[in-house]
Amino acid sequence: MANANTELLKWINECLARGLAADALKDTAVQAGWHPGIVDEAMAEALGASDAAAETAIPRAPDAPVTGIPGPDLSECANWVDADGRRIYISAVVKLPRIVVFQNFLEAYECDELIELAKPRLQRSLTIDNATGGEQLHKARTSDGMFFRRGEFPLCERIERRIAAAVRWPVENGEGLQVLHYHHGAQYEPHYDYFDPAQPGTAKIIQRGGQRVGTVVMYLATPARGGGTSFPDIGLEVAPIKGSAVFFAYDKPHPDSKTLHGGSPVTQGEKYVATKWLREREFA
């Protein structure tokens, strides 16, 4: 592919990593002015790479369930979980919605390395457009972000395995890690992570892996002030402490799940997070 089309291919790959439907991406690219033939060539290359990656997919975590919703096993001990050989301590548990706050999910050097890997690809964050299955800029989201492909770097693979073991959900049922950077004043207004079944674009989005059923937000840097993850329906705000993480699951794509959440404004310093969305089925 010609060098002039590198940016188009990069955009397509990142959109596919987000779970956007291939046909919706083609329509969006053509409407943006790209020649249909060039778009077809870029789509073929991107989808070919995705197929090759699927052939060498990371195996699912042992004993991971493939039904129900994800979540750690707290039946015997609510103090910690064993995640791929790492003891992760639990600082808070909410039963409805299902929320678990982990203390030492990541090491400090893992946080720093993930930020450095993400920095060259950070750009203004987009939101999924449920009406079309594409994506759009939205005033509710003022961060910069990027997506890794699943298992793109050894660090990504290690974190993905840890998540799979901690919440008992197959690695291949997860999207690639997303890293977000919130500078001073940046925020993400309250929203739901599931795809709204009432929106016409949802049918396209869930063709790859089904609905989202769980979220893990990992804090990579501690802002001096602000930047917590808020759950307005239950009056909870999780402090963004470097190395910690918050997991929450939603058994149905409906406000009754009480998983409305948002990123509070950063009022001093800056905040980095890595987010992992979990799907019903294999995300390819």
Summary of the structure (lengths in Angstrom):
residues: 284
radius of gyration: 18.2
end to end distance: 23.2
largest distance: 58.8
contacts: 925
relative contact order: 0.18
helix: 30%
strand: 28%
